């Protein structure tokens, strides 16, 4: 149980949007064949590229600060938060 709690705390630090899309990819893969699952996962990844969190993570790392994740799953880069 302590390992699970440690892993959960680490996941809470990640972008909520990236975690949601990762969850979709994993669950979606269970319903698809290998090739279709890969295509679905790539489509989700491309969707995340347009989200502000995609840029915020590396920027926060470079600036040595905690990221300020955008909670709006429909946000797109260049939009006000």
C-alpha positions in Angstrom: 0.0 0.0 0.0 2.8 2.5 0.7 4.1 2.1 -2.8 0.7 2.7 -4.3 0.3 5.8 -2.3 3.8 7.0 -3.4 2.8 6.4 -7.0 -0.5 8.2 -6.6 1.2 11.2 -5.1 3.6 11.3 -8.0 0.8 11.1 -10.5 -1.0 14.0 -8.8 2.0 16.2 -9.8 1.4 15.5 -13.5 -0.8 17.5 -15.9 -4.5 16.5 -15.2 -5.1 16.7 -19.0 -2.1 14.4 -19.8 -3.3 12.0 -17.1 -6.8 11.9 -18.5 -5.6 11.3 -22.0 -3.2 8.6 -20.8 -6.1 6.9 -19.0 -8.2 7.1 -22.2 -5.3 5.5 -24.2 -4.9 2.6 -21.7 -8.6 1.8 -21.5 -9.1 2.4 -25.2 -6.3 -0.1 -26.0 -8.2 -2.8 -24.2 -11.0 -2.4 -26.7 -8.9 -2.3 -29.9 -6.4 -4.4 -31.7 -2.7 -3.5 -31.5 -2.5 -1.3 -34.6 -5.8 0.5 -33.9 -4.7 1.0 -30.3 -1.5 2.7 -31.4 -3.3 4.9 -33.9 -5.8 5.9 -31.1 -2.9 6.7 -28.7 -1.1 8.8 -31.3 -4.4 10.7 -31.9 -4.7 11.4 -28.2 -1.0 12.5 -28.1 -1.6 14.9 -31.0 -4.6 16.3 -29.2 -2.5 17.0 -26.1 0.1 18.9 -28.2 -2.4 21.7 -28.6 -3.1 22.0 -24.9 -1.2 24.6 -22.8 0.1 22.0 -20.4 2.2 20.6 -23.2 4.3 23.7 -23.1 3.9 24.5 -19.4 5.6 21.3 -18.2 9.0 21.8 -20.0 8.8 25.6 -19.3 8.3 25.0 -15.6 11.2 22.4 -15.6 13.5 24.9 -17.3 12.6 27.6 -14.9 13.0 25.3 -11.9 9.5 25.8 -10.6 6.3 23.8 -10.1 4.1 23.8 -13.2 0.8 25.7 -13.2 -1.5 23.3 -15.0 -4.5 24.5 -16.9 -7.6 22.7 -15.5 -9.7 23.2 -18.7 -9.5 20.1 -20.8 -10.7 22.1 -23.8 -8.0 24.8 -23.6 -5.7 25.3 -26.5 -2.3 26.9 -26.5 -2.4 30.7 -27.0 -5.7 31.1 -25.1 -6.0 32.9 -21.8 -6.4 30.8 -18.8 
